[in-house]
Amino acid sequence: MADPEHDDHGGPPLAARAPSPHLAALSEKARDYARNARSQNTRRAYESDWRQFAAWLRRSGLDPLPPDPQTVGLYLAACMHGVRGREPVSVATLERRLAGICWHYRQRGAPLDTSDRHISTVLAGIRRAHARPPAQKEAIFADELLAMLATLEMDLRGIRDRAILAIGFAGGLRRSEIVGLDCGPDQSEDGTGWIEIFPSGADVSSARKDSADVSSARKDFADISSASNNDGGLLLTINGKTGWREVEIGRGSSPLSCPVALLETWMRLGRISHGPLFRPIARKNGGVSTNRLTDKHVARLVQKTALAAGIRGDLTEGERRRAFGGHSLRAGLASSAQIEEAHVQKHLGHASPEMTRRYQRKRDRFRVNLTKAAGL
């Protein structure tokens, strides 16, 4: 009989052998890939979800392992009635917390069965009793964006923030996509996209083409913006929620609001040619950092400039702060673009037309009157 303490060649079992440097490096790389399976914001949210769940378990004298559906059902009910004096959470937040808890249990090799009646029936009852329409950020339109840009100074920080707002609107970008841009491909480990600037009259057809989809996207863009007569522009290659996509931003009519001109000015004055595109600026000496701005800066910037421009002055200041955010730029482009829905969907990188229609809430409101069509 073979000795269990040794393999067929007389050596120690594989589990007892020290990993080779090559396997150790692969193991570390695999852990990096596993961490990057979720975006940084999602990982941060899931970590917070687990900490809150673990704290509730400690206060209740319960153990996190093994995962108990009945315990999780009790936690869901507790969240809707407030925990330690906190306000009850929304149904959307509760569902995200459950996703975070499930994710952590999977990482521990002990998956949680969310189809168990102690979870599924409790969650169904919570949805029925507390579900509300999703809260959507107010869309910012072109005239409102111009008013917001006018509130910013023409110093280096103001030019950077003007470029952020203009590119976020014209590109219909998520705030994470804005700050994730680099000056070129493969320039940072945490970048999620890069830019290419084409001067006026450039032969775009000779630029890099990775697939037939890229060629088709550029043809579609040319069809809907032929009036520009090849003024050049900005090409963004972005790894977003639905995969890689290219976003083309044409030049505007005024250098004070043109996304491309503002970006070129920011890069020139900030001396940025490699690495993260949008970076913090030191308040003491005005120096440009080598680090990347966080996506929270985009949300705060939109809120600050919307307030300064007096947009939605009928609301209180607190309501206005809650009404505007990074998604206001993305929603504004989708709501105001007077082109076919398919072009907007491709530009925004939506997986389905239904998601695009959610953004086009003001543009199409009451455009079709079924009351009159029915004869009333």
N, C-alpha and C positions, 0 to 999 in steps of 0.2 A: 504494500500500500504506500502511496506517495506520502511523504512527510508534509503535513500542512504548513509547517514552519518554513518550508523551502519550495522554490519552484522546480520545474523539471530539470533545470540545469544546475541545481544545487545551490543557487543563490537565495537570499532572503526574499520573502514575498514582496510584490510590487508596492503594497501599501506601506511597507516598512522602509522602503528605500528613500533616501533623500532626493527630492526633485532636482533634476538637472537645471542649470541656469537657463537653458532654452525653454524648458517647460515652465519654470517660474516666471519668465518674461511673458510667455503666452497666457499664463493664468492671470497675471496683472492686466494684460491687454484685454482679456475676456471680461474682467471686472469693469474696466473702463467702458467697454461696449455696452455692458448690462446697465451701467449707470446712465448712459446716454440714450437708452431706450425711451426715456421720458424726458421732456423738456425740463430745463432748470426750474421754471415756474411751477410745473406740475410736481416735480420732486419736492420743492419747497413746501407746496401745499399739502402733499401726502405726509411729509414729516410732521407738519403741524397737526394734521388730523390724527396721526398716531399718538403724538404726545398728549393731546387732549383726551383721547380714548384711554390711554394708559393711566393718566391722572385720575380719571373717573373710576377706573377699576381699583386703584389703590384706595381711594376714599370709600369705595363700596366694599372693600375687603375681598375682592375677587382677583383671580389669577388670569393673566392673558392667555396662557396655554393650558390645555389644548383649546383651540377656538370653539366657543360655545354659541350657536345661533341664538339661543334663548337670552344669553347675556347681551349679545349685540342688539337684539330686539328691545331689551330694556334700555340700553343706551340711546337708541334712536328715539324712544319715547321721552327720555330725560332731556334730550337736546331740544325737543319741541316745547318743553315746558320751562326751559331756562335751566342752566347749570350754575350753581353758586351765585345767584343773583344776576346772571347775564341774561340778555334778551334772547328769546327763542330764535333759532336760525331759520332761514328760508328752506323750502323743500329742495331747491337746487343745491344749496350748501350742504344739506343733509345727505343728498345723493353723492356729492363729491366726497364727503367724509366717509361714507360707506365704501366708496371706491378706494380711498386711501387705506382704510383698514384691511380690505381684501388684498390690496397690493402688498402690504407688509406681511400678511400671513403667508402669501405665496412665496415671498422672499425667504421666509423661515421654513419652507417646505411643509407647511400645514395649511392647505387651502381652506377657505371658509365657504360653506355651502349657502349661498344667498337665496337659493330656491327653497330652503327650509321654511316651513310655515311660520316659525317664530320671527323670521325676518320679512318674508314676502308679504304676509298678511298685515303685519304692523306697518310696513312701508306703504302698502296699498291704502290702508286706512288714513295714514298721514297725508298722502297725496289727495285723497278725497276731501279731507277736512281743511287742509291748509294750502293747497296748490293755488298759485296766482299766476297771471300771465308773466312771462319773462321780462325783467326790467331791462330796457334797452337804452343805451346812451343817446342823447340828442344828436341828430345829424348836424354837421356844420357845413354850410353851403359856401360857394365861391365868394360871394359878397361879404359874408361874415368872416371868412378866412382873411380877406384883404384887410378888414378892420382889425383883426387880431394881429396880423403882421405889422400894422402901423403902430401898435402899442410897444413894440420892441425897439430898443436902442440900436444904433448902427455901429456899435463896438463889436469886438470879436465874439463875445458871448451872444449878442443879439443876432449877428449874422449866422452863427451856428444854429440858433433856435429858429430863425426864419427858414433856413434850409430844412430843418427837421419837419416843421409844419408843412412847408410847401411840398416836399417829397412824400410825406405821409399821406397828404391829400391826393396829389396827382397820381401816386402809385397805388392808392387804396390799400395801404400796408397796415399790418398789425404792428403794435408798438414794439414787440419783440423782433419783428423783421426789420424795423428801422434801425434799432441799435445793434442788430446782429450783422450789419453790412461791413465789409472790409473794402480796402482800396483795390484789391485784386484777388484772384483765386489762390487758395492754399497759403494764406498769409498769417493765419492764427488758428489755434485749436478750437476756440469757442465761437468762431464766426459761423454765421448761417447763410451767408451770401456775399456777393461782391458786385462792384459796379464797373461799367465801361462807358466812357464818354466819347461820343462821336461828334466831331466838329461839323459845322454847316457844309453841305455839299459832299460829305464823305461817302465813299462807295460802300454802303452797308452790305451789299450783296456779297462782298468779298470777305466779310468778317467770319469769325468762327461759326460753324454750323454743326451741331452735335447729332441732330436727328431730323427726320422729316417733320416732326411736331414743331421744332424750332422754326423751320422754314415756313410752315403754315401759319404760325403765330405772327411772324413778321409780315407775311402777306396780308393777314387780317388787319393788322395795325395800319399798314399802308393804305388799305381800302377805306378805313374810317377816318384817316387823317391826311388824305392826299393834298388838302389845301396847304399843308405846311411846306410842300415842294422840297422835301428833304432838307429841312433846316438842321438836321442832326438832332442829337438829344442824348438821353441817358438810358442805358440798358442795365437792368438789375437782374441778376441770376440769384434766385432765392430758394432755399430749402425750407418750405413752410409746412403747415400741418398736413397738407394733402400731397406732399412730395415736391420735387423740383419744378419750378416754373420760371418763365422770363417775363419781366414787366418792362414795358417801354414807356418812357416819359419824354414827351416832346418839349421843345423850348417854348416859353411863354412870350407874350407881347411886350412885357416890361421887365427890365432887369431887377426891379424892386420886388417882383413877385414870381419871376421865372425860377422854377425849381433847379434847373440846370445851372443858370447863372449864379444863383445863391450858393449852390454846392461848390462850384468852381472857385468862387470868392473865398468861401470858408477853407477850402483845401489850400489855396494859395497863401492866405494870411496866416492860417494855422500851421503851415509848413507840414502838411500831412500828405504823404505819398505811399505809405506802406502801413499795413495793419488796420486796426479799428478805424472806421470812418468818423464816427461821432464820439468825442472824448470830453471828459470834464476839463474845466478851466479853473486854475487856482485863483482864489479871491484876493490873495495878498499880492502876488506878483503878476497875475494874468498869464502864467505859463500854461501851456497845453499839456495835459497828462498823456502818458502812453497807454493808459487803461481805457476800457470801454465804458460808455455811459450805461446806466441801468434803464430798463424799460419804465421804471417808475418816473424817471425824469420826463418822459413823453407825456404821461398822464398829468403830472403836475403842471407841465408847460401848457397843455391845452386848457386846463382849468384856470390857470392864472391869466392867460391872455383872453379867454372867453369872458371872464369877469371884468377885466380891464376894458374890453371893447363894448361892454354893456349888453351882450347878447342875452336874450330872454330876461330882460329887466323886469318882467312881470312876476318873476319868482324871487323868493328870498335868497340871500347869499348862500345859505346852507343847501337849499334845494338846487341852486345853480351848480354848486360844487359837485353834488351827486349826479346831476344831469349830464355833465360833460366828462369825457375821458379820452384815452388814446383811440378808442374805437369810433369816436365822433368823426374823426378825419375819414376813416374808411367808410362809414355809413354815409357821410356827406357826398363822396364821389359816386357811390352806388345810387343814391337817391336823386342826384341831379344830372347824371349822364344821360343825355337824350340819344342813346344808340340802342341797338338790339341787345336783348337780355343775354344772348350767348356771348357777346363780346365782353360784357361786364363780368359774367361768370368766369370767363377765362382770365381776365385781368386780375380779379380778386383771388383766383385760385380756389373757388368753391367746388365741392365735389358734386353738388346737385343744384338745379335751377331753383328749387324751393328755398335753399339757404340764401341765394341771391335776392329772391323776392322779399325776404324778411328785411333786407336793407332798403329796399325801394319803397318804403312805407309812405313817404310824402308824395313822391312823383306820380304814383298811380292812384292816389286816393280819390274816389268818386269819379274817376275817368270813365268808368262804365256804370251807367245808371240802369240797374235792372228794374227799378220801380217804373220808370217811363217805358222801358222795353216791354214790360208786362201789360202796359196799357192804362196805368193809373196816373 
